[in-house]
Structure formats: structure tokens, C-alpha cells
Amino acid sequence: MQLSRSSDLALRALMRLAVADERGDRMTAAAIAESVNASTSHVAKIVSRLVDLGLAESRRGRGGGLVITEAGRHESVGTLLRELEGPGEVIQCEGPTPCPLAGNCGLRRALVDAREAFFAALDPLTVEGIVRAPTRQVSLSLSTAPRPDPGPGS
């Protein structure tokens, strides 16, 4: 099973927000994007979704920025990924060119079960749990690490 880029970035954003919150810092979508090597516009859309889900909060004005909520800190990673990934299937059996085996295929059900087992394995994890050391130390260093020189012509 492979997560979508959006789900991956949502988890990384929550992790960055959790570590920043421990230090009393606020972050912006641009700062998160820079630290996870993603575009600011993509991260801004993802952060907006996290705010809609009640996992992050956006504060305007002086001292504003993004913060993780208690719900975001304690949400099950499996539950979060189910929400972010949606109810889709691992493979597409229907559509413009449906698989002729779709009606009697044992693989389709097995893949649905495997997808759920994947999420279930992540259910015990929380954002707070996954940002503990040594992940926390790496995450802290992302905000202070020098950016590599892109080289000529970049």
C-alpha cells in the first residue's frame, strides 16, 4: 500500500506542528513546506484540510500561525489516514474499461482486507507518539539545518 503525497505531507505537517508546539513556536505553511521539501501551495491546501478536521488551528495576526490541537496531537494515525485517503480501493476494477473478472474475483476482497489491515496496524500510533525521540531531534533540526545549494542554473 502506498499513501498519497497529500496524506504523507499531512502527517509530516502534524509532526512539525507538534514539535513546534512543544517549544511554544508557531509555524506557517511556508515554513512547513520548506522543512518537508514541498510546495507552499500544496502544503497550504493540506493544512487547510487539517484545520477543517480540527487537527490544527490557524491564528491570524501578530503571534499567529499554525498550531496543532489536542485532537491533532492524540488522533490515531490509522484513523487520520482513513479520513485522508478516503474510501477508495487499492486497485480499480470498475471504470471506463472494467476488469472482466471483477464480478468473481477473490483478489479484490483480499486487497480491501489488506488495506484495512494496513490502517489497523497504524491505529495504536498517535502524532504525539511518533514525534518522540529520536524523531523529535530530527524534526527540531529541520528548522535550523542549512539548505543544500541547488547549484548553477537553479
N, CA, C and O atoms as a GROMACS GRO file, in nm:
protein
  616
    1MET      N    1   0.085  -0.118   0.000
    1MET     CA    2   0.000   0.000   0.000
    1MET      C    3   0.089   0.124   0.000
    1MET      O    4   0.187   0.130   0.074
    2GLN      N    5   0.055   0.218  -0.080
    2GLN     CA    6   0.130   0.343  -0.085
    2GLN      C    7   0.036   0.458  -0.053
    2GLN      O    8  -0.073   0.466  -0.109
    3LEU      N    9   0.079   0.547   0.036
    3LEU     CA   10  -0.001   0.663   0.071
    3LEU      C   11   0.010   0.768  -0.038
    3LEU      O   12   0.111   0.777  -0.109
    4SER      N   13  -0.094   0.848  -0.051
    4SER     CA   14  -0.088   0.961  -0.143
    4SER      C   15   0.011   1.064  -0.088
    4SER      O   16   0.040   1.066   0.032
    5ARG      N   17   0.062   1.146  -0.175
    5ARG     CA   18   0.155   1.252  -0.133
    5ARG      C   19   0.087   1.346  -0.033
    5ARG      O   20   0.152   1.394   0.060
    6SER      N   21  -0.040   1.372  -0.052
    6SER     CA   22  -0.113   1.460   0.039
    6SER      C   23  -0.120   1.403   0.180
    6SER      O   24  -0.100   1.475   0.277
    7SER      N   25  -0.148   1.273   0.191
    7SER     CA   26  -0.153   1.211   0.324
    7SER      C   27  -0.016   1.212   0.390
    7SER      O   28  -0.004   1.238   0.509
    8ASP      N   29   0.087   1.183   0.313
    8ASP     CA   30   0.223   1.186   0.362
    8ASP      C   31   0.256   1.325   0.417
    8ASP      O   32   0.309   1.338   0.527
    9LEU      N   33   0.225   1.429   0.340
    9LEU     CA   34   0.254   1.565   0.382
    9LEU      C   35   0.169   1.606   0.502
    9LEU      O   36   0.215   1.683   0.587
   10ALA      N   37   0.047   1.558   0.509
   10ALA     CA   38  -0.039   1.590   0.624
   10ALA      C   39   0.023   1.535   0.753
   10ALA      O   40   0.026   1.604   0.855
   11LEU      N   41   0.072   1.412   0.747
   11LEU     CA   42   0.138   1.354   0.866
   11LEU      C   43   0.263   1.432   0.902
   11LEU      O   44   0.288   1.461   1.019
   12ARG      N   45   0.342   1.466   0.802
   12ARG     CA   46   0.465   1.542   0.828
   12ARG      C   47   0.433   1.680   0.886
   12ARG      O   48   0.501   1.727   0.976
   13ALA      N   49   0.328   1.744   0.832
   13ALA     CA   50   0.288   1.876   0.884
   13ALA      C   51   0.246   1.865   1.030
   13ALA      O   52   0.286   1.948   1.111
   14LEU      N   53   0.166   1.766   1.063
   14LEU     CA   54   0.125   1.748   1.203
   14LEU      C   55   0.245   1.720   1.294
   14LEU      O   56   0.250   1.769   1.406
   15MET      N   57   0.339   1.643   1.244
   15MET     CA   58   0.459   1.615   1.323
   15MET      C   59   0.538   1.744   1.347
   15MET      O   60   0.584   1.769   1.459
   16ARG      N   61   0.554   1.825   1.243
   16ARG     CA   62   0.627   1.952   1.258
   16ARG      C   63   0.554   2.044   1.354
   16ARG      O   64   0.617   2.111   1.436
   17LEU      N   65   0.420   2.049   1.344
   17LEU     CA   66   0.342   2.134   1.433
   17LEU      C   67   0.352   2.086   1.578
   17LEU      O   68   0.358   2.168   1.670
   18ALA      N   69   0.354   1.956   1.598
   18ALA     CA   70   0.364   1.901   1.734
   18ALA      C   71   0.496   1.940   1.799
   18ALA      O   72   0.498   1.980   1.916
   19VAL      N   73   0.604   1.929   1.726
   19VAL     CA   74   0.736   1.963   1.780
   19VAL      C   75   0.746   2.114   1.802
   19VAL      O   76   0.799   2.158   1.904
   20ALA      N   77   0.696   2.192   1.709
   20ALA     CA   78   0.700   2.339   1.725
   20ALA      C   79   0.618   2.381   1.847
   20ALA      O   80   0.657   2.471   1.920
   21ASP      N   81   0.504   2.315   1.868
   21ASP     CA   82   0.417   2.349   1.980
   21ASP      C   83   0.486   2.319   2.114
   21ASP      O   84   0.467   2.393   2.210
   22GLU      N   85   0.563   2.212   2.119
   22GLU     CA   86   0.637   2.180   2.242
   22GLU      C   87   0.734   2.291   2.279
   22GLU      O   88   0.762   2.314   2.397
   23ARG      N   89   0.783   2.360   2.178
   23ARG     CA   90   0.878   2.470   2.201
   23ARG      C   91   0.806   2.605   2.214
   23ARG      O   92   0.870   2.707   2.240
   24GLY      N   93   0.674   2.605   2.198
   24GLY     CA   94   0.598   2.729   2.206
   24GLY      C   95   0.603   2.810   2.078
   24GLY      O   96   0.568   2.928   2.078
   25ASP      N   97   0.646   2.747   1.969
   25ASP     CA   98   0.657   2.816   1.840
   25ASP      C   99   0.530   2.798   1.757
   25ASP      O  100   0.454   2.702   1.775
   26ARG      N  101   0.509   2.891   1.668
   26ARG     CA  102   0.403   2.880   1.569
   26ARG      C  103   0.472   2.863   1.434
   26ARG      O  104   0.584   2.910   1.413
   27MET      N  105   0.404   2.795   1.343
   27MET     CA  106   0.462   2.774   1.211
   27MET      C  107   0.368   2.828   1.104
   27MET      O  108   0.249   2.849   1.129
   28THR      N  109   0.423   2.852   0.988
   28THR     CA  110   0.343   2.889   0.871
   28THR      C  111   0.346   2.773   0.773
   28THR      O  112   0.430   2.684   0.781
   29ALA      N  113   0.252   2.776   0.680
   29ALA     CA  114   0.252   2.674   0.575
   29ALA      C  115   0.384   2.679   0.497
   29ALA      O  116   0.437   2.575   0.457
   30ALA      N  117   0.436   2.799   0.475
   30ALA     CA  118   0.562   2.813   0.402
   30ALA      C  119   0.678   2.749   0.478
   30ALA      O  120   0.763   2.684   0.418
   31ALA      N  121   0.682   2.767   0.609
   31ALA     CA  122   0.790   2.707   0.689
   31ALA      C  123   0.778   2.555   0.689
   31ALA      O  124   0.879   2.485   0.680
   32ILE      N  125   0.657   2.505   0.700
   32ILE     CA  126   0.638   2.360   0.695
   32ILE      C  127   0.681   2.308   0.558
   32ILE      O  128   0.753   2.209   0.549
   33ALA      N  129   0.638   2.375   0.453
   33ALA     CA  130   0.671   2.333   0.316
   33ALA      C  131   0.822   2.327   0.297
   33ALA      O  132   0.873   2.231   0.239
   34GLU      N  133   0.891   2.427   0.344
   34GLU     CA  134   1.037   2.429   0.330
   34GLU      C  135   1.101   2.312   0.404
   34GLU      O  136   1.195   2.250   0.354
   35SER      N  137   1.051   2.283   0.524
   35SER     CA  138   1.113   2.178   0.604
   35SER      C  139   1.084   2.038   0.553
   35SER      O  140   1.158   1.945   0.585
   36VAL      N  141   0.979   2.021   0.473
   36VAL     CA  142   0.946   1.888   0.421
   36VAL      C  143   0.965   1.879   0.269
   36VAL      O  144   0.923   1.782   0.206
   37ASN      N  145   1.030   1.980   0.212
   37ASN     CA  146   1.061   1.983   0.068
   37ASN      C  147   0.937   1.967  -0.020
   37ASN      O  148   0.930   1.878  -0.105
   38ALA      N  149   0.840   2.054   0.004
   38ALA     CA  150   0.716   2.052  -0.074
   38ALA      C  151   0.681   2.195  -0.112
   38ALA      O  152   0.737   2.290  -0.057
   39SER      N  153   0.589   2.210  -0.205
   39SER     CA  154   0.548   2.344  -0.245
   39SER      C  155   0.457   2.405  -0.138
   39SER      O  156   0.378   2.336  -0.074
   40THR      N  157   0.470   2.536  -0.122
   40THR     CA  158   0.390   2.606  -0.022
   40THR      C  159   0.241   2.593  -0.054
   40THR      O  160   0.160   2.576   0.037
   41SER      N  161   0.204   2.602  -0.181
   41SER     CA  162   0.062   2.594  -0.217
   41SER      C  163   0.004   2.457  -0.183
   41SER      O  164  -0.110   2.447  -0.137
   42HIS      N  165   0.080   2.351  -0.207
   42HIS     CA  166   0.033   2.216  -0.174
   42HIS      C  167   0.017   2.201  -0.023
   42HIS      O  168  -0.084   2.149   0.024
   43VAL      N  169   0.115   2.246   0.054
   43VAL     CA  170   0.108   2.236   0.199
   43VAL      C  171  -0.005   2.324   0.252
   43VAL      O  172  -0.073   2.285   0.348
   44ALA      N  173  -0.028   2.440   0.193
   44ALA     CA  174  -0.138   2.527   0.238
   44ALA      C  175  -0.273   2.458   0.222
   44ALA      O  176  -0.359   2.470   0.309
   45LYS      N  177  -0.292   2.386   0.112
   45LYS     CA  178  -0.417   2.310   0.092
   45LYS      C  179  -0.431   2.200   0.197
   45LYS      O  180  -0.540   2.177   0.250
   46ILE      N  181  -0.322   2.133   0.224
   46ILE     CA  182  -0.323   2.024   0.322
   46ILE      C  183  -0.350   2.078   0.462
   46ILE      O  184  -0.429   2.020   0.537
   47VAL      N  185  -0.286   2.188   0.498
   47VAL     CA  186  -0.306   2.249   0.629
   47VAL      C  187  -0.451   2.295   0.643
   47VAL      O  188  -0.511   2.282   0.750
   48SER      N  189  -0.507   2.348   0.536
   48SER     CA  190  -0.648   2.388   0.538
   48SER      C  191  -0.738   2.269   0.571
   48SER      O  192  -0.833   2.282   0.648
   49ARG      N  193  -0.707   2.155   0.513
   49ARG     CA  194  -0.784   2.033   0.542
   49ARG      C  195  -0.765   1.990   0.687
   49ARG      O  196  -0.861   1.948   0.751
   50LEU      N  197  -0.644   2.000   0.739
   50LEU     CA  198  -0.618   1.966   0.879
   50LEU      C  199  -0.695   2.058   0.973
   50LEU      O  200  -0.746   2.015   1.077
   51VAL      N  201  -0.704   2.186   0.936
   51VAL     CA  202  -0.782   2.282   1.015
   51VAL      C  203  -0.931   2.243   1.010
   51VAL      O  204  -0.998   2.243   1.113
   52ASP      N  205  -0.981   2.210   0.891
   52ASP     CA  206  -1.121   2.168   0.876
   52ASP      C  207  -1.152   2.044   0.960
   52ASP      O  208  -1.263   2.030   1.012
   53LEU      N  209  -1.055   1.954   0.973
   53LEU     CA  210  -1.073   1.832   1.051
   53LEU      C  211  -1.054   1.856   1.202
   53LEU      O  212  -1.074   1.764   1.282
   54GLY      N  213  -1.016   1.978   1.240
   54GLY     CA  214  -0.997   2.010   1.381
   54GLY      C  215  -0.865   1.960   1.438
   54GLY      O  216  -0.849   1.952   1.560
   55LEU      N  217  -0.771   1.927   1.350
   55LEU     CA  218  -0.642   1.873   1.395
   55LEU      C  219  -0.535   1.982   1.408
   55LEU      O  220  -0.433   1.962   1.474
   56ALA      N  221  -0.560   2.094   1.346
   56ALA     CA  222  -0.471   2.209   1.354
   56ALA      C  223  -0.558   2.334   1.364
   56ALA      O  224  -0.677   2.332   1.331
   57GLU      N  225  -0.497   2.441   1.410
   57GLU     CA  226  -0.568   2.567   1.424
   57GLU      C  227  -0.483   2.676   1.360
   57GLU      O  228  -0.361   2.677   1.374
   58SER      N  229  -0.549   2.766   1.290
   58SER     CA  230  -0.481   2.877   1.226
   58SER      C  231  -0.518   3.005   1.300
   58SER      O  232  -0.636   3.036   1.318
   59ARG      N  233  -0.417   3.078   1.343
   59ARG     CA  234  -0.440   3.203   1.413
   59ARG      C  235  -0.382   3.316   1.331
   59ARG      O  236  -0.269   3.307   1.283
   60ARG      N  237  -0.459   3.422   1.316
   60ARG     CA  238  -0.415   3.536   1.237
   60ARG      C  239  -0.349   3.642   1.325
   60ARG      O  240  -0.360   3.641   1.447
   61GLY      N  241  -0.279   3.732   1.258
   61GLY     CA  242  -0.223   3.848   1.326
   61GLY      C  243  -0.093   3.821   1.397
   61GLY      O  244  -0.030   3.716   1.383
   62ARG      N  245  -0.054   3.922   1.473
   62ARG     CA  246   0.073   3.914   1.546
   62ARG      C  247   0.068   3.795   1.643
   62ARG      O  248  -0.029   3.777   1.717
   63GLY      N  249   0.172   3.714   1.640
   63GLY     CA  250   0.174   3.594   1.724
   63GLY      C  251   0.090   3.482   1.666
   63GLY      O  252   0.066   3.381   1.732
   64GLY      N  253   0.045   3.501   1.544
   64GLY     CA  254  -0.038   3.400   1.480
   64GLY      C  255   0.045   3.292   1.416
   64GLY      O  256   0.166   3.285   1.433
   65GLY      N  257  -0.022   3.208   1.342
   65GLY     CA  258   0.043   3.097   1.274
   65GLY      C  259  -0.038   2.971   1.295
   65GLY      O  260  -0.154   2.976   1.337
   66LEU      N  261   0.023   2.861   1.267
   66LEU     CA  262  -0.044   2.732   1.279
   66LEU      C  263   0.000   2.661   1.406
   66LEU      O  264   0.118   2.665   1.443
   67VAL      N  265  -0.095   2.598   1.472
   67VAL     CA  266  -0.066   2.517   1.590
   67VAL      C  267  -0.144   2.388   1.580
   67VAL      O  268  -0.250   2.382   1.518
   68ILE      N  269  -0.092   2.285   1.641
   68ILE     CA  270  -0.162   2.158   1.647
   68ILE      C  271  -0.263   2.166   1.762
   68ILE      O  272  -0.236   2.229   1.864
   69THR      N  273  -0.377   2.102   1.745
   69THR     CA  274  -0.477   2.098   1.851
   69THR      C  275  -0.455   1.972   1.935
   69THR      O  276  -0.377   1.884   1.897
   70GLU      N  277  -0.523   1.963   2.047
   70GLU     CA  278  -0.516   1.841   2.128
   70GLU      C  279  -0.566   1.723   2.048
   70GLU      O  280  -0.510   1.613   2.056
   71ALA      N  281  -0.672   1.744   1.969
   71ALA     CA  282  -0.723   1.636   1.884
   71ALA      C  283  -0.616   1.590   1.785
   71ALA      O  284  -0.600   1.470   1.762
   72GLY      N  285  -0.544   1.684   1.727
   72GLY     CA  286  -0.438   1.651   1.633
   72GLY      C  287  -0.324   1.577   1.699
   72GLY      O  288  -0.265   1.486   1.639
   73ARG      N  289  -0.294   1.613   1.819
   73ARG     CA  290  -0.185   1.550   1.894
   73ARG      C  291  -0.218   1.406   1.930
   73ARG      O  292  -0.130   1.321   1.935
   74HIS      N  293  -0.347   1.378   1.957
   74HIS     CA  294  -0.387   1.247   2.007
   74HIS      C  295  -0.465   1.162   1.908
   74HIS      O  296  -0.508   1.052   1.941
   75GLU      N  297  -0.484   1.211   1.786
   75GLU     CA  298  -0.558   1.134   1.684
   75GLU      C  299  -0.479   1.009   1.645
   75GLU      O  300  -0.356   1.013   1.633
   76SER      N  301  -0.550   0.902   1.626
   76SER     CA  302  -0.488   0.779   1.577
   76SER      C  303  -0.439   0.801   1.434
   76SER      O  304  -0.512   0.855   1.351
   77VAL      N  305  -0.318   0.760   1.406
   77VAL     CA  306  -0.263   0.774   1.271
   77VAL      C  307  -0.347   0.692   1.172
   77VAL      O  308  -0.372   0.737   1.060
   78GLY      N  309  -0.390   0.573   1.212
   78GLY     CA  310  -0.475   0.491   1.125
   78GLY      C  311  -0.606   0.560   1.092
   78GLY      O  312  -0.648   0.562   0.976
   79THR      N  313  -0.671   0.618   1.193
   79THR     CA  314  -0.797   0.690   1.172
   79THR      C  315  -0.775   0.810   1.081
   79THR      O  316  -0.854   0.835   0.990
   80LEU      N  317  -0.669   0.884   1.105
   80LEU     CA  318  -0.637   1.001   1.023
   80LEU      C  319  -0.616   0.961   0.878
   80LEU      O  320  -0.667   1.026   0.787
   81LEU      N  321  -0.540   0.854   0.855
   81LEU     CA  322  -0.514   0.812   0.717
   81LEU      C  323  -0.641   0.760   0.649
   81LEU      O  324  -0.658   0.781   0.528
   82ARG      N  325  -0.728   0.694   0.722
   82ARG     CA  326  -0.856   0.653   0.663
   82ARG      C  327  -0.932   0.774   0.612
   82ARG      O  328  -0.990   0.772   0.503
   83GLU      N  329  -0.931   0.881   0.693
   83GLU     CA  330  -1.001   1.005   0.654
   83GLU      C  331  -0.934   1.071   0.534
   83GLU      O  332  -1.002   1.112   0.439
   84LEU      N  333  -0.803   1.081   0.538
   84LEU     CA  334  -0.730   1.149   0.431
   84LEU      C  335  -0.730   1.070   0.300
   84LEU      O  336  -0.744   1.128   0.193
   85GLU      N  337  -0.716   0.940   0.308
   85GLU     CA  338  -0.711   0.857   0.188
   85GLU      C  339  -0.849   0.833   0.129
   85GLU      O  340  -0.863   0.809   0.009
   86GLY      N  341  -0.951   0.839   0.213
   86GLY     CA  342  -1.088   0.818   0.165
   86GLY      C  343  -1.119   0.671   0.143
   86GLY      O  344  -1.035   0.584   0.168
   87PRO      N  345  -1.239   0.644   0.096
   87PRO     CA  346  -1.286   0.505   0.087
   87PRO      C  347  -1.243   0.430  -0.038
   87PRO      O  348  -1.291   0.319  -0.062
   88GLY      N  349  -1.156   0.484  -0.119
   88GLY     CA  350  -1.116   0.420  -0.244
   88GLY      C  351  -1.057   0.281  -0.227
   88GLY      O  352  -1.025   0.238  -0.116
   89GLU      N  353  -1.043   0.215  -0.337
   89GLU     CA  354  -0.985   0.080  -0.337
   89GLU      C  355  -0.840   0.085  -0.382
   89GLU      O  356  -0.794   0.182  -0.442
   90VAL      N  357  -0.768  -0.022  -0.352
   90VAL     CA  358  -0.626  -0.032  -0.388
   90VAL      C  359  -0.612  -0.041  -0.540
   90VAL      O  360  -0.520   0.017  -0.597
   91ILE      N  361  -0.700  -0.114  -0.604
   91ILE     CA  362  -0.699  -0.126  -0.749
   91ILE      C  363  -0.836  -0.084  -0.803
   91ILE      O  364  -0.935  -0.088  -0.732
   92GLN      N  365  -0.839  -0.046  -0.928
   92GLN     CA  366  -0.963  -0.003  -0.992
   92GLN      C  367  -1.016  -0.118  -1.078
   92GLN      O  368  -0.962  -0.150  -1.183
   93CYS      N  369  -1.125  -0.177  -1.030
   93CYS     CA  370  -1.186  -0.287  -1.105
   93CYS      C  371  -1.297  -0.238  -1.197
   93CYS      O  372  -1.331  -0.304  -1.295
   94GLU      N  373  -1.353  -0.123  -1.164
   94GLU     CA  374  -1.461  -0.064  -1.244
   94GLU      C  375  -1.404   0.050  -1.326
   94GLU      O  376  -1.282   0.069  -1.330
   95GLY      N  377  -1.489   0.124  -1.390
   95GLY     CA  378  -1.444   0.240  -1.465
   95GLY      C  379  -1.467   0.223  -1.613
   95GLY      O  380  -1.544   0.137  -1.655
   96PRO      N  381  -1.401   0.307  -1.694
   96PRO     CA  382  -1.423   0.305  -1.840
   96PRO      C  383  -1.389   0.170  -1.904
   96PRO      O  384  -1.454   0.127  -1.999
   97THR      N  385  -1.287   0.104  -1.851
   97THR     CA  386  -1.252  -0.029  -1.902
   97THR      C  387  -1.249  -0.126  -1.784
   97THR      O  388  -1.142  -0.159  -1.733
   98PRO      N  389  -1.367  -0.171  -1.740
   98PRO     CA  390  -1.372  -0.256  -1.621
   98PRO      C  391  -1.305  -0.392  -1.645
   98PRO      O  392  -1.302  -0.443  -1.757
   99CYS      N  393  -1.253  -0.446  -1.537
   99CYS     CA  394  -1.190  -0.578  -1.544
   99CYS      C  395  -1.299  -0.683  -1.566
   99CYS      O  396  -1.400  -0.682  -1.497
  100PRO      N  397  -1.280  -0.772  -1.661
  100PRO     CA  398  -1.382  -0.875  -1.686
  100PRO      C  399  -1.395  -0.975  -1.571
  100PRO      O  400  -1.492  -1.050  -1.566
  101LEU      N  401  -1.299  -0.978  -1.481
  101LEU     CA  402  -1.303  -1.069  -1.368
  101LEU      C  403  -1.369  -1.007  -1.244
  101LEU      O  404  -1.387  -1.076  -1.143
  102ALA      N  405  -1.404  -0.880  -1.250
  102ALA     CA  406  -1.450  -0.805  -1.132
  102ALA      C  407  -1.562  -0.874  -1.055
  102ALA      O  408  -1.564  -0.870  -0.932
  103GLY      N  409  -1.655  -0.936  -1.125
  103GLY     CA  410  -1.769  -0.997  -1.059
  103GLY      C  411  -1.736  -1.120  -0.976
  103GLY      O  412  -1.807  -1.150  -0.880
  104ASN      N  413  -1.631  -1.190  -1.010
  104ASN     CA  414  -1.598  -1.316  -0.942
  104ASN      C  415  -1.453  -1.323  -0.896
  104ASN      O  416  -1.395  -1.431  -0.888
  105CYS      N  417  -1.395  -1.210  -0.867
  105CYS     CA  418  -1.252  -1.206  -0.834
  105CYS      C  419  -1.230  -1.211  -0.683
  105CYS      O  420  -1.290  -1.133  -0.608
  106GLY      N  421  -1.145  -1.302  -0.639
  106GLY     CA  422  -1.109  -1.310  -0.498
  106GLY      C  423  -1.003  -1.211  -0.458
  106GLY      O  424  -0.986  -1.185  -0.339
  107LEU      N  425  -0.931  -1.157  -0.552
  107LEU     CA  426  -0.823  -1.062  -0.522
  107LEU      C  427  -0.878  -0.930  -0.470
  107LEU      O  428  -0.821  -0.872  -0.377
  108ARG      N  429  -0.986  -0.883  -0.526
  108ARG     CA  430  -1.043  -0.754  -0.488
  108ARG      C  431  -1.074  -0.751  -0.338
  108ARG      O  432  -1.035  -0.656  -0.269
  109ARG      N  433  -1.142  -0.852  -0.286
  109ARG     CA  434  -1.177  -0.857  -0.144
  109ARG      C  435  -1.051  -0.867  -0.058
  109ARG      O  436  -1.043  -0.805   0.048
  110ALA      N  437  -0.953  -0.945  -0.103
  110ALA     CA  438  -0.829  -0.960  -0.028
  110ALA      C  439  -0.755  -0.826  -0.018
  110ALA      O  440  -0.696  -0.795   0.085
  111LEU      N  441  -0.759  -0.748  -0.126
  111LEU     CA  442  -0.692  -0.617  -0.124
  111LEU      C  443  -0.764  -0.518  -0.034
  111LEU      O  444  -0.700  -0.436   0.031
  112VAL      N  445  -0.896  -0.524  -0.028
  112VAL     CA  446  -0.973  -0.440   0.064
  112VAL      C  447  -0.934  -0.475   0.208
  112VAL      O  448  -0.912  -0.387   0.290
  113ASP      N  449  -0.927  -0.605   0.236
  113ASP     CA  450  -0.889  -0.651   0.370
  113ASP      C  451  -0.745  -0.609   0.404
  113ASP      O  452  -0.717  -0.571   0.517
  114ALA      N  453  -0.655  -0.617   0.306
  114ALA     CA  454  -0.516  -0.579   0.328
  114ALA      C  455  -0.504  -0.429   0.357
  114ALA      O  456  -0.426  -0.388   0.442
  115ARG      N  457  -0.582  -0.349   0.285
  115ARG     CA  458  -0.582  -0.204   0.308
  115ARG      C  459  -0.627  -0.174   0.450
  115ARG      O  460  -0.566  -0.092   0.519
  116GLU      N  461  -0.733  -0.239   0.494
  116GLU     CA  462  -0.782  -0.216   0.630
  116GLU      C  463  -0.680  -0.265   0.733
  116GLU      O  464  -0.664  -0.202   0.838
  117ALA      N  465  -0.613  -0.374   0.706
  117ALA     CA  466  -0.510  -0.424   0.798
  117ALA      C  467  -0.394  -0.324   0.808
  117ALA      O  468  -0.337  -0.305   0.915
  118PHE      N  469  -0.362  -0.261   0.697
  118PHE     CA  470  -0.258  -0.157   0.695
  118PHE      C  471  -0.296  -0.044   0.790
  118PHE      O  472  -0.216  -0.003   0.874
  119PHE      N  473  -0.418   0.007   0.775
  119PHE     CA  474  -0.464   0.116   0.862
  119PHE      C  475  -0.473   0.069   1.007
  119PHE      O  476  -0.435   0.143   1.099
  120ALA      N  477  -0.522  -0.052   1.029
  120ALA     CA  478  -0.537  -0.105   1.165
  120ALA      C  479  -0.401  -0.115   1.235
  120ALA      O  480  -0.393  -0.095   1.356
  121ALA      N  481  -0.296  -0.146   1.161
  121ALA     CA  482  -0.162  -0.154   1.220
  121ALA      C  483  -0.115  -0.016   1.267
  121ALA      O  484  -0.029  -0.006   1.355
  122LEU      N  485  -0.172   0.090   1.210
  122LEU     CA  486  -0.135   0.227   1.248
  122LEU      C  487  -0.228   0.286   1.353
  122LEU      O  488  -0.201   0.394   1.406
  123ASP      N  489  -0.337   0.217   1.384
  123ASP     CA  490  -0.434   0.268   1.482
  123ASP      C  491  -0.373   0.299   1.619
  123ASP      O  492  -0.410   0.399   1.680
  124PRO      N  493  -0.281   0.218   1.670
  124PRO     CA  494  -0.226   0.247   1.803
  124PRO      C  495  -0.134   0.370   1.807
  124PRO      O  496  -0.107   0.423   1.914
  125LEU      N  497  -0.087   0.415   1.692
  125LEU     CA  498   0.006   0.529   1.687
  125LEU      C  499  -0.070   0.661   1.691
  125LEU      O  500  -0.179   0.673   1.635
  126THR      N  501  -0.011   0.759   1.758
  126THR     CA  502  -0.062   0.896   1.757
  126THR      C  503   0.050   0.988   1.712
  126THR      O  504   0.166   0.949   1.713
  127VAL      N  505   0.014   1.109   1.672
  127VAL     CA  506   0.116   1.205   1.633
  127VAL      C  507   0.210   1.230   1.750
  127VAL      O  508   0.332   1.235   1.732
  128GLU      N  509   0.154   1.245   1.869
  128GLU     CA  510   0.239   1.267   1.987
  128GLU      C  511   0.339   1.153   2.006
  128GLU      O  512   0.454   1.176   2.041
  129GLY      N  513   0.293   1.030   1.982
  129GLY     CA  514   0.380   0.915   1.999
  129GLY      C  515   0.491   0.907   1.895
  129GLY      O  516   0.602   0.863   1.925
  130ILE      N  517   0.461   0.949   1.773
  130ILE     CA  518   0.563   0.935   1.668
  130ILE      C  519   0.663   1.049   1.665
  130ILE      O  520   0.763   1.042   1.593
  131VAL      N  521   0.638   1.156   1.741
  131VAL     CA  522   0.737   1.264   1.744
  131VAL      C  523   0.830   1.254   1.864
  131VAL      O  524   0.909   1.345   1.889
  132ARG      N  525   0.820   1.148   1.938
  132ARG     CA  526   0.915   1.127   2.048
  132ARG      C  527   1.053   1.101   1.991
  132ARG      O  528   1.067   1.070   1.872
  133ALA      N  529   1.157   1.114   2.075
  133ALA     CA  530   1.295   1.088   2.032
  133ALA      C  531   1.304   0.949   1.971
  133ALA      O  532   1.237   0.859   2.020
  134PRO      N  533   1.382   0.927   1.866
  134PRO     CA  534   1.474   1.022   1.804
  134PRO      C  535   1.409   1.110   1.696
  134PRO      O  536   1.474   1.202   1.646
  135THR      N  537   1.284   1.082   1.658
  135THR     CA  538   1.218   1.162   1.554
  135THR      C  539   1.213   1.309   1.593
  135THR      O  540   1.232   1.397   1.508
  136ARG      N  541   1.187   1.336   1.719
  136ARG     CA  542   1.177   1.474   1.766
  136ARG      C  543   1.306   1.549   1.739
  136ARG      O  544   1.302   1.664   1.693
  137GLN      N  545   1.422   1.487   1.765
  137GLN     CA  546   1.550   1.553   1.743
  137GLN      C  547   1.571   1.586   1.596
  137GLN      O  548   1.621   1.693   1.562
  138VAL      N  549   1.535   1.494   1.510
  138VAL     CA  550   1.548   1.520   1.365
  138VAL      C  551   1.456   1.633   1.324
  138VAL      O  552   1.495   1.722   1.249
  139SER      N  553   1.333   1.629   1.374
  139SER     CA  554   1.236   1.732   1.341
  139SER      C  555   1.282   1.869   1.388
  139SER      O  556   1.265   1.968   1.317
  140LEU      N  557   1.339   1.875   1.506
  140LEU     CA  558   1.392   2.002   1.556
  140LEU      C  559   1.503   2.055   1.467
  140LEU      O  560   1.512   2.176   1.444
  141SER      N  561   1.587   1.966   1.417
  141SER     CA  562   1.700   2.010   1.335
  141SER      C  563   1.656   2.059   1.198
  141SER      O  564   1.730   2.131   1.132
  142LEU      N  565   1.536   2.021   1.153
  142LEU     CA  566   1.489   2.065   1.022
  142LEU      C  567   1.472   2.216   1.015
  142LEU      O  568   1.492   2.276   0.909
  143SER      N  569   1.437   2.277   1.125
  143SER     CA  570   1.415   2.421   1.123
  143SER      C  571   1.545   2.500   1.124
  143SER      O  572   1.545   2.620   1.096
  144THR      N  573   1.656   2.434   1.158
  144THR     CA  574   1.783   2.505   1.165
  144THR      C  575   1.887   2.453   1.067
  144THR      O  576   1.995   2.509   1.056
  145ALA      N  577   1.855   2.346   0.996
  145ALA     CA  578   1.952   2.287   0.904
  145ALA      C  579   1.973   2.377   0.784
  145ALA      O  580   1.878   2.432   0.729
  146PRO      N  581   2.099   2.392   0.742
  146PRO     CA  582   2.124   2.471   0.621
  146PRO      C  583   2.069   2.399   0.499
  146PRO      O  584   2.077   2.277   0.488
  147ARG      N  585   2.013   2.475   0.407
  147ARG     CA  586   1.957   2.418   0.285
  147ARG      C  587   2.071   2.390   0.188
  147ARG      O  588   2.163   2.471   0.176
  148PRO      N  589   2.068   2.276   0.117
  148PRO     CA  590   2.173   2.249   0.020
  148PRO      C  591   2.170   2.350  -0.094
  148PRO      O  592   2.064   2.397  -0.134
  149ASP      N  593   2.288   2.382  -0.144
  149ASP     CA  594   2.299   2.474  -0.258
  149ASP      C  595   2.248   2.404  -0.382
  149ASP      O  596   2.300   2.299  -0.419
  150PRO      N  597   2.144   2.461  -0.450
  150PRO     CA  598   2.088   2.394  -0.566
  150PRO      C  599   2.182   2.390  -0.686
  150PRO      O  600   2.156   2.317  -0.781
  151GLY      N  601   2.289   2.467  -0.682
  151GLY     CA  602   2.385   2.465  -0.791
  151GLY      C  603   2.352   2.566  -0.898
  151GLY      O  604   2.253   2.638  -0.888
  152PRO      N  605   2.434   2.572  -1.002
  152PRO     CA  606   2.415   2.672  -1.107
  152PRO      C  607   2.289   2.640  -1.189
  152PRO      O  608   2.252   2.524  -1.211
  153GLY      N  609   2.226   2.748  -1.232
  153GLY     CA  610   2.111   2.734  -1.321
  153GLY      C  611   1.982   2.702  -1.249
  153GLY      O  612   1.881   2.676  -1.314
  154SER      N  613   1.982   2.704  -1.116
  154SER     CA  614   1.859   2.675  -1.041
  154SER      C  615   1.786   2.800  -1.004
  154SER      O  616   1.680   2.793  -0.941
   0.00000   0.00000   0.00000
